[in-house]
Amino acid sequence: MKKTLLAVALAPLCLPNLAAAQISADEVMVITANRFEQPLKEVIAPVSVVTKEDIDAIQAKSLAEVLRRLPGIQVVSGGYGQNTEVYVRGTSSKHLLVMINGVRIGSATLGSADFSQIPLTGVERIEFIRGSRAALYGSDAIGGVLNIITDYQPDEQQAQVTAGVGSDGYTQLSGSVAGALGQNSWGKLAVKTEQADGFSARQLPFEQDDDGFDSHNVVAEVGTAINENWQLSLQGYYHDGKADYDDGYGALGAYTDSSLYNIAAKIGYVRDDFISAVTVAHNQDKAQNNSQGVSGSEIKTDRLLANWQNHYQFNQQLGLGGGLEFYRDSVSNSTTVYEEDQRDNAAAYINTVYRAGDVQLEGSLRTDDNDSYGTNTTWLVAAAYSFLESYQLSASAGTGFKAPTFNDFYWPDSGNPELKPEESTNYELSLSGSHTWLDWRITGYRNDVDQLIAWAPVDSSDPFSDWLPMNVEEARLQGLELTTHFNTGPLYHDVSYDYLDAEDAKTGKQLIRRAKHSVKWNVAYLLDQWQFDMSALYKGKSYEDSTNTETLDAYVLVDVAASYFLNDNIVLRGRIANVFDEAYTLRDTYNVQERSYYATVTYQF
């Protein structure tokens, strides 16, 4: 199987060991699935791991370009910096919990993270868990969890600078340094600035101009090992960006100023059978839409979070974990005063993993108590049985919920404080196999999401009735997911097929922008000092409207990338996106990028 070097990280809200390890992809360690470190092959839930080396090899310029290669995900986006929608097994962007180093991020007014403004600066790896994880993480984790990890890798000593250019006036300049600070401490700093002239985000009759973007990002970390048991660390992440867009109401020269930062401090204790960590974090998500001569509302979410997490390993078979979590969301709008602008959420959770012989069991339970909507309890149970040495049968069931946003609850004269959280029940059944030259997994799932929030008339019999956000919608999401990883000589293949039936449970119509069929084929090839990567994506027919009358045609996208390791210090890279210049539509009236070219040079000190 494909080999990679992976250094196990110490993430603020997830509990790993402190030692680094160089391991093969068959022995990758993950920390997001159950909030403590465990081998990927022992995790029942389907997990995808993307390493820094993977990101460099495919030469991704945005998080969307990474995510669209992964199974279970459909991405709808335009140019760099433009609005990005991420659908996980049919659930929407607001049903995917996004974290940076284990700390949840995102807007409490919109209810989701802004994927277009999350850069790849300093990222060491990305862990993506498919399926409900609310019993561990609370609100938002209905479709899955995405954890973007920037942690310093133990024993890492490196410094490098990268410069790049590309189509539509794209340029980038970045640098990073990481290493030991004395005998027991470490530090890391990564900075990146990039910009592009772009292309017109929308078609006529909307404004026809180049919609570019500017982005500036910093990742920093310092830490120290007090002794063999205690460790302290402080991490910071900052993004500042400006992205042009074509306004749907005709405003000229529209653009969004955005910023995001996250600061997390952690103290951790570890011994052979017990790990405990306390994390205190603060993050802010801020955005302002402007146009020529007009400044729009500045909308801001501040989140203060504290988490105490523990895991005790009784023996080789049984582990028990749990913790307490508190976060406070505070919002502000420069032109609007919310009826309430702050709410607190307190939670307690417990999880256990039992493994004996061919049998593995997992269970989690979490209770959230929120100022706005009261108490919500979620659960998850999973079991796996290994047989004939190479095969495993697994099943899981769990519940999830999505909290109403501040806009839903408290927008003046149109918020509805009587709203309930959206709720889900998820079931999965999987069969997998691991062989010398091939790993595969086939998963069937069903996710029923009830009490979905949508605008509806207060009195449906009154044509002049007021409209408010209400719990009126239901969705039935079911599908089949096939993933395979195999070698054919020097070529490594990562292939997935997704069948998705994402249905409005009331009308029987397909949910918009979700294709029933999608296929992804990623290939890597190493030859002496060269590395070649190719990705092919097929997305089948989908619909732009809820009545399923406006069709978005199927399409195929192919990207190719090459890296040449000139010597120990210099790496030359090039990439062609949309090689065959496919004309396709992701959203009605929105443009997508044509064939484009990129080149970078990296100097490693």
C-alpha positions as CSV (number, residue, x, y, z in Angstrom):
1,M,0.0,0.0,0.0
2,K,1.0,3.7,-0.3
3,K,3.6,4.7,2.2
4,T,3.7,8.1,3.9
5,L,5.5,9.7,6.9
6,L,3.1,10.9,9.5
7,A,4.1,12.5,12.8
8,V,1.5,12.1,15.5
9,A,0.3,15.5,16.7
10,L,-0.9,16.9,20.0
11,A,-4.3,18.6,19.2
12,P,-5.9,20.8,21.8
13,L,-9.2,19.0,22.3
14,C,-8.1,15.5,21.3
15,L,-5.8,13.4,23.3
16,P,-2.7,11.8,21.6
17,N,0.5,10.4,22.9
18,L,3.4,12.8,23.1
19,A,5.9,10.7,21.1
20,A,6.3,11.0,17.3
21,A,6.1,8.0,15.0
22,Q,7.0,7.4,11.4
23,I,4.4,5.0,10.1
24,S,2.9,3.6,7.0
25,A,-0.6,4.5,5.8
26,D,-1.8,1.1,7.1
27,E,-0.9,2.3,10.6
28,V,-2.1,6.0,10.5
29,M,-3.1,7.3,13.9
30,V,-6.2,9.5,14.2
31,I,-7.5,11.6,17.1
32,T,-10.8,13.0,15.9
33,A,-13.0,9.8,15.7
34,N,-13.2,9.2,19.4
35,R,-11.4,12.2,20.8
36,F,-8.3,10.2,21.7
37,E,-5.5,8.8,19.6
38,Q,-6.0,5.4,18.1
39,P,-4.9,3.5,14.9
40,L,-7.1,4.2,11.9
41,K,-7.6,0.5,11.3
42,E,-9.3,0.3,14.8
43,V,-11.8,3.0,14.1
44,I,-15.3,1.8,13.2
45,A,-16.4,5.0,11.6
46,P,-15.2,5.8,8.0
47,V,-12.3,8.2,8.2
48,S,-10.3,10.0,5.5
49,V,-6.9,11.5,6.4
50,V,-5.1,14.1,4.2
51,T,-1.5,14.8,5.0
52,K,0.6,17.9,4.4
53,E,2.5,15.8,1.8
54,D,-0.8,15.0,0.0
55,I,-1.7,18.7,-0.1
56,D,1.7,19.6,-1.5
57,A,1.6,16.8,-4.1
58,I,-1.8,17.8,-5.5
59,Q,-0.9,21.5,-5.2
60,A,-4.3,22.4,-3.8
61,K,-4.9,26.2,-3.5
62,S,-8.0,26.0,-1.4
63,L,-9.8,23.7,1.1
64,A,-12.5,23.1,-1.5
65,E,-9.9,21.5,-3.8
66,V,-8.9,19.1,-1.1
67,L,-12.4,18.2,0.1
68,R,-13.8,17.5,-3.4
69,R,-11.4,14.5,-3.8
70,L,-12.8,12.8,-0.7
71,P,-15.6,10.2,-0.6
72,G,-19.0,11.3,0.6
73,I,-18.4,14.9,-0.3
74,Q,-19.9,17.1,-3.0
75,V,-18.5,20.6,-3.3
76,V,-20.2,23.6,-5.0
77,S,-17.8,26.5,-5.5
78,G,-16.7,29.1,-8.0
79,G,-13.4,30.9,-8.1
80,Y,-11.0,31.3,-5.2
81,G,-12.6,33.2,-2.4
82,Q,-16.1,32.7,-3.6
83,N,-18.9,31.2,-1.6
84,T,-18.4,27.4,-1.1
85,E,-21.1,24.8,-0.3
86,V,-20.0,21.4,1.1
87,Y,-22.5,18.5,1.1
88,V,-21.6,15.5,3.2
89,R,-23.7,12.5,2.3
90,G,-26.4,14.9,1.3
91,T,-26.4,17.1,4.5
92,S,-25.6,20.8,4.0
93,S,-22.6,22.8,5.1
94,K,-24.3,23.7,8.4
95,H,-24.4,20.0,9.3
96,L,-20.7,19.5,9.1
97,L,-18.8,20.5,12.3
98,V,-15.5,22.2,11.3
99,M,-12.6,22.5,13.8
100,I,-9.1,23.9,13.8
101,N,-6.9,21.8,16.1
102,G,-10.0,20.4,17.8
103,V,-11.7,23.8,18.4
104,R,-15.0,24.4,16.7
105,I,-15.1,27.5,14.4
106,G,-17.8,29.1,12.3
107,S,-20.4,31.8,12.4
108,A,-23.2,31.6,15.0
109,T,-25.4,33.9,12.8
110,L,-25.1,31.9,9.6
111,G,-24.7,28.5,11.3
112,S,-21.7,27.2,9.4
113,A,-18.0,27.8,8.7
114,D,-17.0,29.9,5.6
115,F,-15.1,27.2,3.7
116,S,-13.9,29.8,1.1
117,Q,-12.0,31.7,3.9
118,I,-10.3,28.7,5.5
119,P,-6.8,28.6,4.0
120,L,-4.3,25.7,4.0
121,T,-1.5,27.6,5.6
122,G,0.5,25.5,8.1
123,V,-1.8,22.5,7.8
124,E,-0.1,19.3,8.8
125,R,-3.1,17.0,8.2
126,I,-6.9,17.0,7.8
127,E,-9.1,14.3,9.4
128,F,-12.6,13.9,8.0
129,I,-15.1,11.6,9.8
130,R,-18.3,10.7,7.9
131,G,-21.5,10.1,9.8
132,S,-23.0,11.5,13.0
133,R,-20.6,12.4,15.8
134,A,-22.9,14.7,17.9
135,A,-22.6,12.2,20.8
136,L,-19.0,13.4,21.1
137,Y,-19.0,17.0,19.7
138,G,-22.5,18.3,20.1
139,S,-24.3,20.6,17.6
140,D,-23.5,20.6,13.9
141,A,-22.0,17.1,13.7
142,I,-25.0,15.5,11.8
143,G,-23.1,14.7,8.6
144,G,-19.6,14.5,9.9
145,V,-16.6,16.2,11.5
146,L,-13.7,18.0,9.7
147,N,-10.7,18.6,11.9
148,I,-7.9,20.8,10.3
149,I,-4.7,20.2,12.3
150,T,-1.8,22.6,12.2
151,D,0.1,21.1,15.3
152,Y,3.9,21.1,15.4
153,Q,5.2,17.7,14.6
154,P,7.6,16.4,17.3
155,D,11.2,16.4,16.2
156,E,10.4,18.5,13.2
157,Q,13.2,20.8,12.1
158,Q,12.5,22.7,8.9
159,A,12.4,26.0,7.2
160,Q,11.2,26.8,3.7
161,V,9.9,29.5,1.4
162,T,7.6,29.1,-1.6
163,A,6.6,31.4,-4.4
164,G,4.0,30.7,-7.1
165,V,2.1,32.1,-10.0
166,G,-0.9,31.0,-11.9
167,S,-3.8,31.8,-14.2
168,D,-6.1,34.7,-13.7
169,G,-3.3,36.7,-12.1
170,Y,-2.8,34.3,-9.2
171,T,0.3,34.8,-7.1
172,Q,1.4,33.4,-3.7
173,L,4.3,33.8,-1.3
174,S,4.7,31.7,1.8
175,G,7.3,30.7,4.4
176,S,7.4,28.5,7.4
177,V,9.9,27.5,10.1
178,A,9.6,24.9,12.9
179,G,11.9,23.4,15.3
180,A,13.2,22.9,18.9
181,L,13.6,25.9,21.2
182,G,16.1,24.6,23.7
183,Q,16.0,21.1,25.1
184,N,12.3,20.7,26.0
185,S,10.4,23.4,24.0
186,W,9.4,23.9,20.4
187,G,8.0,26.6,18.1
188,K,6.3,26.9,14.7
189,L,5.5,29.8,12.4
190,A,3.9,29.7,9.0
191,V,2.8,32.7,6.9
192,K,1.2,33.0,3.5
193,T,-0.1,35.7,1.3
194,E,-1.9,35.1,-2.0
195,Q,-4.1,37.0,-4.4
196,A,-5.7,36.6,-7.8
197,D,-7.5,38.9,-10.3
198,G,-10.1,36.2,-10.8
199,F,-12.9,36.1,-13.3
200,S,-16.5,37.3,-13.2
201,A,-18.3,35.3,-10.5
202,R,-21.7,35.4,-12.3
203,Q,-23.1,35.5,-15.8
204,L,-25.2,38.2,-17.5
205,P,-27.3,40.1,-16.5
206,F,-25.1,40.4,-13.4
207,E,-22.0,42.7,-13.3
208,Q,-19.3,41.5,-15.7
209,D,-16.0,42.2,-14.0
210,D,-13.1,40.3,-12.6
211,D,-13.9,39.1,-9.0
212,G,-10.5,38.6,-7.4
213,F,-9.4,38.0,-3.9
214,D,-6.6,38.8,-1.4
215,S,-5.7,36.5,1.5
216,H,-3.1,36.8,4.3
217,N,-2.6,34.1,6.9
218,V,-0.5,33.3,9.9
219,V,-0.2,30.1,12.0
220,A,2.0,30.1,15.2
221,E,2.7,27.7,18.0
222,V,4.9,27.5,21.1
223,G,5.1,24.8,23.6
224,T,7.2,23.1,26.3
225,A,7.4,19.8,28.0
226,I,7.6,20.6,31.7
227,N,8.6,17.0,32.5
228,E,7.8,13.5,31.1
229,N,4.1,13.9,32.2
230,W,3.1,17.5,31.8
231,Q,3.1,19.6,28.6
232,L,2.0,23.2,27.8
233,S,1.2,24.7,24.4
234,L,-0.2,27.9,22.9
235,Q,-1.5,28.0,19.3
236,G,-2.7,30.8,17.1
237,Y,-4.3,31.0,13.7
238,Y,-5.2,34.2,11.9
239,H,-6.8,34.9,8.5
240,D,-7.6,38.2,6.8
241,G,-9.1,38.3,3.4
242,K,-11.0,40.3,0.8
243,A,-13.1,38.7,-1.9
244,D,-15.0,40.4,-4.7
245,Y,-18.4,39.0,-5.8
246,D,-21.3,39.9,-8.0
247,D,-24.2,41.2,-5.9
248,G,-27.6,39.6,-6.7
249,Y,-29.3,43.0,-6.0
250,G,-27.3,45.0,-8.5
251,A,-24.8,46.7,-6.3
252,L,-21.6,47.4,-8.2
253,G,-18.1,46.6,-7.1
254,A,-19.3,44.3,-4.2
255,Y,-16.8,42.7,-2.0
256,T,-16.5,41.0,1.4
257,D,-13.9,41.8,4.0
258,S,-13.4,38.8,6.3
259,S,-11.2,37.8,9.2
260,L,-10.9,34.7,11.4
261,Y,-8.7,34.0,14.3
262,N,-8.4,31.2,16.9
263,I,-6.2,31.1,20.0
264,A,-6.0,28.0,22.1
265,A,-4.0,27.3,25.3
266,K,-3.6,23.8,26.6
267,I,-2.1,21.9,29.5
268,G,-1.9,18.2,29.2
269,Y,-1.0,15.3,31.5
270,V,-0.1,11.9,30.1
271,R,1.1,8.6,31.5
272,D,0.9,5.0,30.2
273,D,-2.7,4.4,31.1
274,F,-4.2,7.9,31.5
275,I,-4.4,11.2,29.6
276,S,-6.0,14.4,30.7
277,A,-6.1,17.8,29.0
278,V,-7.6,21.2,29.7
279,T,-8.0,23.6,26.8
280,V,-9.2,27.2,26.8
281,A,-9.8,28.8,23.4
282,H,-11.2,32.0,21.9
283,N,-12.0,32.5,18.3
284,Q,-13.7,35.1,16.2
285,D,-15.4,35.0,12.8
286,K,-16.0,38.4,11.2
287,A,-17.3,39.5,7.8
288,Q,-18.5,42.7,6.2
289,N,-20.1,43.0,2.7
290,N,-19.4,46.3,0.9
291,S,-19.9,47.9,-2.5
292,Q,-18.7,51.0,-4.3
293,G,-19.1,53.9,-1.8
294,V,-21.3,51.8,0.6
295,S,-20.2,50.0,3.7
296,G,-22.4,47.1,4.8
297,S,-23.1,45.5,8.1
298,E,-20.2,44.1,10.0
299,I,-21.3,40.7,11.4
300,K,-19.2,39.1,14.1
301,T,-19.2,35.9,16.2
302,D,-17.0,35.6,19.3
303,R,-16.7,32.2,20.9
304,L,-15.1,31.4,24.2
305,L,-14.5,27.7,24.8
306,A,-13.2,25.6,27.7
307,N,-12.9,21.8,27.6
308,W,-11.6,19.3,30.2
309,Q,-11.0,15.9,28.6
310,N,-9.8,12.6,30.0
311,H,-9.2,9.0,28.8
312,Y,-8.3,6.0,31.0
313,Q,-7.1,2.8,29.5
314,F,-8.1,0.0,32.0
315,N,-6.3,-2.7,30.0
316,Q,-5.6,-3.6,26.4
317,Q,-9.3,-4.3,25.8
318,L,-11.2,-1.5,27.6
319,G,-10.8,2.3,27.5
320,L,-13.1,4.9,29.0
321,G,-13.1,8.6,28.2
322,G,-15.2,11.7,29.0
323,G,-15.2,15.3,29.7
324,L,-16.9,18.6,30.3
325,E,-17.2,21.4,27.8
326,F,-18.5,25.0,27.9
327,Y,-18.7,27.5,25.2
328,R,-20.3,31.0,24.9
329,D,-21.3,32.4,21.6
330,S,-21.6,36.2,21.3
331,V,-22.7,38.0,18.2
332,S,-22.9,41.5,16.9
333,N,-24.2,43.3,13.8
334,S,-23.1,46.9,13.2
335,T,-26.5,47.9,11.8
336,T,-28.9,45.6,13.6
337,V,-29.4,44.9,17.3
338,Y,-30.3,41.3,18.1
339,E,-33.1,40.6,20.6
340,E,-30.5,38.4,22.3
341,D,-26.8,38.5,21.5
342,Q,-25.2,35.9,23.7
343,R,-25.9,32.3,24.7
344,D,-24.1,29.7,26.7
345,N,-23.8,25.9,26.1
346,A,-22.6,23.5,28.8
347,A,-22.0,19.8,28.0
348,A,-20.9,16.6,29.5
349,Y,-19.9,13.5,27.5
350,I,-18.6,10.0,28.0
351,N,-17.3,7.4,25.5
352,T,-15.9,3.9,25.7
353,V,-14.1,1.6,23.4
354,Y,-13.9,-2.2,24.0
355,R,-11.8,-4.5,21.8
356,A,-11.3,-8.2,22.5
357,G,-10.2,-10.6,19.8
358,D,-12.3,-10.2,16.7
359,V,-15.0,-8.0,18.4
360,Q,-14.9,-4.2,18.9
361,L,-17.6,-2.1,20.6
362,E,-17.9,1.7,20.8
363,G,-20.4,3.9,22.7
364,S,-20.8,7.6,23.3
365,L,-23.3,9.7,25.2
366,R,-23.5,13.5,25.4
367,T,-25.8,16.0,27.0
368,D,-25.9,19.7,26.0
369,D,-27.7,22.4,27.9
370,N,-28.1,25.6,26.0
371,D,-29.6,29.0,27.0
372,S,-31.7,29.2,23.8
373,Y,-33.2,25.8,23.3
374,G,-32.7,23.8,26.5
375,T,-31.3,20.3,26.9
376,N,-30.4,17.9,24.0
377,T,-29.0,14.4,24.6
378,T,-27.4,12.5,21.8
379,W,-26.0,8.9,21.6
380,L,-23.9,6.7,19.4
381,V,-23.3,2.9,19.4
382,A,-21.1,0.9,17.1
383,A,-19.9,-2.6,16.7
384,A,-17.4,-4.4,14.5
385,Y,-16.6,-8.1,13.9
386,S,-13.4,-9.2,12.1
387,F,-13.4,-12.6,10.3
388,L,-11.3,-14.6,7.9
389,E,-8.3,-12.4,8.9
390,S,-8.9,-9.9,6.2
391,Y,-12.6,-8.9,6.5
392,Q,-14.7,-6.8,8.9
393,L,-18.4,-6.3,9.3
394,S,-19.5,-3.2,11.2
395,A,-22.7,-1.4,12.1
396,S,-23.5,1.9,13.9
397,A,-26.5,4.0,15.0
398,G,-26.6,7.4,16.5
399,T,-28.4,10.7,16.8
400,G,-27.4,14.3,16.1
401,F,-28.7,17.8,16.2
402,K,-28.1,21.3,14.8
403,A,-28.8,24.3,16.9
404,P,-30.8,27.2,15.4
405,T,-28.7,30.2,14.5
406,F,-28.9,33.6,16.1
407,N,-30.6,34.8,12.9
408,D,-33.2,32.1,13.2
409,F,-33.9,32.9,16.9
410,Y,-33.3,36.6,17.4
411,W,-33.3,38.6,14.2
412,P,-35.5,41.7,14.9
413,D,-39.2,41.2,14.0
414,S,-38.5,38.0,12.1
415,G,-36.7,35.7,14.5
416,N,-38.6,32.8,16.1
417,P,-37.5,32.1,19.8
418,E,-39.8,29.0,19.8
419,L,-37.6,27.1,17.4
420,K,-36.3,23.6,18.2
421,P,-33.0,22.2,17.1
422,E,-32.9,20.2,13.9
423,E,-32.5,16.5,14.8
424,S,-31.2,13.4,13.0
425,T,-31.0,9.6,13.4
426,N,-28.2,7.9,11.4
427,Y,-27.7,4.2,10.7
428,E,-24.8,2.6,8.9
429,L,-23.8,-0.9,7.9
430,S,-20.3,-1.6,6.4
431,L,-18.3,-4.5,5.0
432,S,-14.5,-4.0,4.5
433,G,-11.5,-6.0,3.4
434,S,-7.7,-5.5,3.7
435,H,-5.4,-7.4,1.4
436,T,-1.8,-7.2,0.3
437,W,-2.6,-5.1,-2.7
438,L,-6.1,-3.8,-2.0
439,D,-8.1,-2.2,0.7
440,W,-11.8,-1.7,0.2
441,R,-15.0,-0.7,2.1
442,I,-18.6,-0.6,1.2
443,T,-21.0,1.3,3.4
444,G,-24.8,1.7,3.3
445,Y,-26.3,4.5,5.3
446,R,-29.5,6.2,6.1
447,N,-29.8,9.6,7.9
448,D,-33.3,11.0,8.7
449,V,-33.2,14.7,9.5
450,D,-36.3,16.2,11.1
451,Q,-37.4,19.6,12.3
452,L,-35.4,21.3,9.5
453,I,-35.7,25.0,9.7
454,A,-37.2,26.9,6.8
455,W,-39.2,30.1,6.2
456,A,-42.9,29.4,6.3
457,P,-46.2,31.3,6.9
458,V,-47.3,31.4,10.6
459,D,-50.9,30.7,9.3
460,S,-50.9,28.7,6.1
461,S,-54.6,29.4,5.6
462,D,-54.0,33.2,5.5
463,P,-52.4,34.5,2.3
464,F,-51.2,37.6,4.2
465,S,-49.7,35.8,7.1
466,D,-46.3,36.7,8.4
467,W,-43.4,34.4,7.6
468,L,-41.0,33.1,10.2
469,P,-38.3,30.5,10.4
470,M,-40.1,27.3,11.5
471,N,-39.4,23.6,12.0
472,V,-41.3,22.5,9.0
473,E,-39.0,20.4,6.7
474,E,-37.8,16.8,6.7
475,A,-35.1,15.1,4.7
476,R,-34.3,11.4,4.1
477,L,-30.7,10.8,3.1
478,Q,-29.6,7.3,2.1
479,G,-26.9,5.9,0.0
480,L,-24.1,3.6,-0.8
481,E,-20.4,4.5,-0.5
482,L,-17.6,2.4,-2.0
483,T,-13.9,3.2,-1.3
484,T,-10.9,1.4,-2.5
485,H,-7.1,1.9,-2.3
486,F,-4.8,-0.3,-4.4
487,N,-1.5,-0.5,-6.3
488,T,-1.0,-1.4,-9.9
489,G,2.8,-1.6,-10.2
490,P,4.2,1.8,-9.4
491,L,0.8,3.5,-9.5
492,Y,-1.2,4.1,-6.3
493,H,-5.0,4.4,-6.8
494,D,-7.6,5.9,-4.5
495,V,-11.1,5.3,-6.0
496,S,-14.5,6.0,-4.6
497,Y,-18.1,5.7,-5.8
498,D,-21.1,7.4,-4.1
499,Y,-24.7,6.7,-4.7
500,L,-26.9,9.3,-2.9
501,D,-30.6,9.5,-2.6
502,A,-31.1,12.9,-0.9
503,E,-34.9,13.4,-0.7
504,D,-37.3,15.9,0.6
505,A,-39.4,13.6,2.8
506,K,-42.6,15.6,2.2
507,T,-42.4,16.1,-1.5
508,G,-40.3,13.2,-2.6
509,K,-38.1,15.5,-4.7
510,Q,-34.3,15.4,-4.7
511,L,-32.6,18.1,-2.7
512,I,-30.9,20.7,-4.8
513,R,-27.3,20.4,-6.0
514,R,-26.9,16.8,-4.8
515,A,-26.0,14.3,-7.5
516,K,-27.2,10.7,-7.2
517,H,-23.9,9.4,-8.7
518,S,-20.4,10.6,-8.2
519,V,-17.0,8.9,-8.8
520,K,-13.5,10.0,-7.8
521,W,-10.3,8.5,-9.0
522,N,-7.0,9.8,-7.6
523,V,-3.7,8.4,-8.9
524,A,-0.1,8.9,-7.7
525,Y,3.1,7.8,-9.4
526,L,6.7,8.2,-8.2
527,L,9.7,8.0,-10.6
528,D,13.1,8.8,-9.4
529,Q,13.0,12.5,-8.5
530,W,9.5,13.0,-10.0
531,Q,6.1,12.7,-8.5
532,F,3.0,12.8,-10.7
533,D,-0.6,13.1,-9.5
534,M,-3.9,12.9,-11.4
535,S,-7.5,13.3,-10.1
536,A,-10.6,12.7,-12.1
537,L,-14.0,13.6,-10.7
538,Y,-17.4,12.6,-12.2
539,K,-20.5,14.3,-10.8
540,G,-23.9,13.1,-12.2
541,K,-27.0,15.1,-12.9
542,S,-28.5,17.2,-10.1
543,Y,-31.1,19.8,-9.7
544,E,-31.0,23.6,-9.1
545,D,-34.6,23.9,-7.8
546,S,-36.7,22.1,-5.3
547,T,-39.3,21.1,-7.9
548,N,-36.6,19.2,-9.9
549,T,-37.4,21.0,-13.1
550,E,-34.1,22.9,-13.6
551,T,-31.3,20.4,-14.3
552,L,-27.6,20.7,-13.7
553,D,-25.8,18.5,-16.2
554,A,-23.3,15.8,-15.3
555,Y,-19.6,16.6,-15.9
556,V,-16.1,15.2,-15.6
557,L,-13.1,17.2,-14.3
558,V,-9.5,16.1,-14.6
559,D,-6.5,17.8,-12.8
560,V,-2.8,16.8,-13.2
561,A,0.1,17.8,-11.1
562,A,3.9,17.1,-11.2
563,S,6.7,17.7,-8.7
564,Y,10.4,17.6,-9.4
565,F,12.8,17.4,-6.5
566,L,15.8,19.1,-8.1
567,N,18.0,18.5,-5.1
568,D,17.8,18.4,-1.3
569,N,16.8,22.0,-1.2
570,I,14.7,22.9,-4.3
571,V,11.3,21.5,-5.4
572,L,9.6,22.6,-8.6
573,R,5.9,22.0,-9.0
574,G,3.3,22.5,-11.8
575,R,-0.4,21.9,-12.1
576,I,-3.1,22.0,-14.7
577,A,-6.6,22.3,-13.4
578,N,-9.6,21.3,-15.6
579,V,-7.2,19.8,-18.2
580,F,-9.9,19.3,-20.9
581,D,-11.5,22.7,-20.3
582,E,-14.8,21.2,-19.3
583,A,-17.8,23.5,-19.5
584,Y,-20.0,22.8,-16.5
585,T,-22.4,24.5,-14.1
586,L,-22.4,24.1,-10.3
587,R,-25.0,26.8,-9.6
588,D,-27.3,28.6,-11.9
589,T,-25.9,31.9,-13.3
590,Y,-22.5,31.3,-11.7
591,N,-19.3,30.9,-13.6
592,V,-16.6,28.3,-12.9
593,Q,-12.9,28.3,-13.7
594,E,-11.8,27.3,-17.1
595,R,-8.5,25.4,-17.8
596,S,-5.9,27.0,-15.6
597,Y,-2.2,26.6,-14.9
598,Y,-0.1,27.0,-11.8
599,A,3.7,26.8,-10.9
600,T,5.6,27.0,-7.7
601,V,9.1,26.8,-6.5
602,T,10.0,25.8,-2.9
603,Y,13.4,26.3,-1.3
604,Q,14.0,24.2,1.9
605,F,16.8,25.4,4.2
